[in-house]
Amino acid sequence: MKKRIASLVLSLVMLFSIFSVVSADANEPEVKFEPQLVNEYYNNEGYLVSEFSDLPDNFVTDSEGNILKENAPTLRSGCALRYSYKTIKTEKIKNNKFISNHPGFKKWDKVNGYYFSTKNSNYSVGLSGFGVSVSASVAAPGSGTFISASAKKWSRPAIYGDAYKTTKTVTVTNPCGANKKYNKNYYTTKKTYNKAIYK
């Protein structure tokens, strides 16, 4: 009986040394993913909404954040880390709501509208009400499109759309040390567009 208990304890110790659950890895690379425009349409308010491709639910990256193709051979140095991402759940936290002020317009103004480029740009902005940064793709300042505003009121462009919180399990495979596993929340935006707001 004692031998059986000792064997079980040893097995648990060995398992923990190989695969430990820890807090988020400070060295986790930023995933290199370029969203592609998949759809554009005008919503009920007349604003041009853009939809972009999403990261897959499950994927693997190398130590530099490059997404690896499934079953594709890759060059790998002896101790290079590999990160596996698996989606646990996704929650919609904003539905066609204010995301952030548009970074391309720094102040409030009394004008009859704002001009934007015909091309979208990716911005890293603070997600209103959540204290985190999020990427949002909307048109930058330019001369292609126009959004009306009331010149009698103080206004500025803002980013609107949907926001999601996705919880993923991240598995860090280390050929030269202990593997790691942790859960982490990631925030994304969808169906984003520019809209004039007022004080």
C-alpha positions in Angstrom: 0.0 0.0 0.0 2.8 2.4 0.9 4.6 1.6 -2.3 1.4 2.3 -4.3 1.0 5.7 -2.6 4.7 6.6 -3.1 4.4 5.7 -6.8 1.3 7.9 -7.1 3.0 10.9 -5.5 6.0 10.5 -7.7 3.8 10.3 -10.8 2.0 13.5 -9.8 5.3 15.3 -9.1 6.7 14.2 -12.5 3.5 15.4 -14.2 3.5 18.8 -12.6 7.2 19.3 -13.6 6.3 18.6 -17.2 3.0 20.5 -17.4 2.3 23.3 -14.9 -0.7 25.7 -14.8 0.6 29.2 -14.2 -0.4 32.8 -14.7 -0.1 34.5 -18.1 3.3 34.4 -19.7 4.9 37.9 -19.8 6.9 36.8 -22.8 3.9 35.7 -24.8 4.4 37.2 -28.3 1.8 39.3 -30.1 0.0 37.2 -32.6 0.8 38.4 -36.1 -2.5 38.5 -37.8 -3.7 40.9 -40.5 -7.5 41.1 -40.7 -8.9 41.1 -44.2 -12.0 43.1 -45.2 -14.8 40.6 -45.9 -17.9 42.8 -46.1 -19.1 46.4 -46.1 -22.6 47.8 -45.8 -24.6 50.8 -44.6 -26.5 50.3 -41.3 -29.9 51.7 -40.5 -28.4 55.1 -39.5 -26.5 55.4 -42.8 -23.0 54.7 -41.5 -20.6 52.5 -43.5 -19.9 49.4 -41.4 -16.9 47.2 -42.1 -16.5 43.5 -41.3 -13.1 41.8 -41.1 -11.9 38.2 -40.9 -11.3 36.8 -37.4 -8.5 34.7 -35.9 -9.5 31.0 -35.9 -10.8 29.5 -32.6 -7.7 27.3 -32.3 -4.2 27.9 -33.6 -0.5 27.6 -32.9 2.2 30.2 -33.2 6.0 30.1 -33.0 8.0 32.2 -30.5 7.7 35.3 -32.6 3.9 35.1 -33.0 3.7 33.8 -36.5 0.7 31.5 -37.0 1.8 28.1 -38.1 -0.2 26.1 -40.7 -1.6 22.8 -39.5 0.7 19.8 -40.2 3.1 22.1 -42.1 6.8 21.4 -41.4 8.6 24.4 -39.8 12.1 25.3 -39.0 12.6 25.4 -35.3 15.7 26.1 -33.1 16.4 23.6 -30.3 14.7 25.5 -27.4 12.2 27.7 -29.3 8.9 28.0 -27.5 5.6 27.2 -29.2 2.2 28.7 -28.2 -1.1 26.8 -28.7 -4.4 28.7 -28.4 -7.7 27.1 -27.7 -11.0 29.0 -27.3 -13.0 28.2 -24.2 -15.8 30.7 -24.6 -16.7 34.0 -26.3 -18.9 36.6 -24.8 -20.4 39.7 -26.6 -19.9 42.6 -24.3 -20.9 45.5 -26.6 -23.7 45.5 -29.2 -23.4 48.5 -31.6 -22.1 50.7 -28.9 -19.4 53.3 -28.3 -15.9 51.8 -28.5 -13.6 54.8 -28.3 -13.0 58.3 -29.6 -11.4 58.2 -33.1 -7.6 58.6 -32.6 -7.3 60.6 -35.8 -9.4 63.5 -34.4 -7.9 64.9 -31.2 -10.4 67.6 -30.2 -14.0 68.6 -30.1 -15.2 71.0 -32.8 -18.2 72.8 -34.2 -18.3 71.8 -37.8 -20.9 70.4 -40.2 -19.1 67.1 -40.7 -15.8 65.1 -41.0 -13.9 63.7 -44.0 -12.5 60.2 -44.1 -10.4 58.1 -46.3 -11.9 55.4 -48.4 -9.5 52.9 -46.9 -9.5 51.5 -43.4 -6.7 51.7 -40.9 -6.1 49.6 -37.8 -6.1 51.5 -34.5 -5.2 50.4 -31.0 -7.7 52.1 -28.7 -9.0 51.9 -25.2 -12.2 49.9 -25.0 -14.6 52.1 -23.1 -15.7 50.7 -19.8 -13.3 47.8 -19.7 -9.8 49.4 -19.1 -8.1 47.3 -21.9 -6.8 48.1 -25.3 -8.4 46.7 -28.4 -7.8 46.8 -32.1 -10.4 48.5 -34.3 -10.4 49.0 -38.1 -12.1 52.1 -39.4 -11.5 54.8 -42.0 -8.8 57.3 -41.2 -9.0 61.0 -41.8 -8.9 61.8 -45.5 -11.0 63.1 -48.4 -13.0 60.1 -49.7 -16.2 60.0 -47.6 -18.1 62.5 -45.4 -20.0 62.1 -42.1 -22.4 64.9 -41.3 -22.5 66.7 -37.9 -24.3 69.7 -36.4 -22.2 72.8 -36.6 -24.2 74.2 -33.7 -22.9 71.5 -31.3 -19.4 70.4 -30.1 -18.7 67.1 -31.8 -15.9 64.7 -32.7 -15.8 61.3 -34.6 -16.0 58.1 -32.5 -15.6 54.4 -33.2 -18.8 52.3 -32.8 -19.4 48.6 -33.2 -19.5 45.3 -31.4 -17.0 44.1 -28.8 -16.2 40.6 -27.6 -14.3 39.0 -24.8 -12.8 35.6 -25.7 -11.2 33.3 -23.0 -8.5 31.1 -24.4 -6.3 28.4 -22.9 -2.7 29.1 -23.9 -0.3 26.1 -23.8 3.4 27.0 -24.0 5.5 24.1 -25.2 9.2 24.4 -24.1 11.5 21.7 -25.5 14.2 22.6 -23.0 12.2 23.2 -19.8 8.8 23.0 -18.2 5.7 23.4 -20.3 3.1 26.0 -19.1 -0.7 26.4 -19.4 -2.9 29.3 -18.5 -6.2 31.0 -19.3 -6.2 34.5 -20.7 -8.9 37.0 -21.9 -8.6 38.6 -25.4 -10.7 41.5 -26.6 -11.8 42.1 -30.2 -14.1 44.4 -32.1 -16.4 43.6 -35.0 -18.8 45.6 -37.4 -16.9 48.8 -36.6 -17.7 52.2 -38.1 -17.2 56.0 -37.6 -19.9 58.1 -36.1 -20.1 61.8 -34.9 -20.8 62.2 -31.2 -21.7 65.2 -29.2 -20.9 66.7 -25.8 
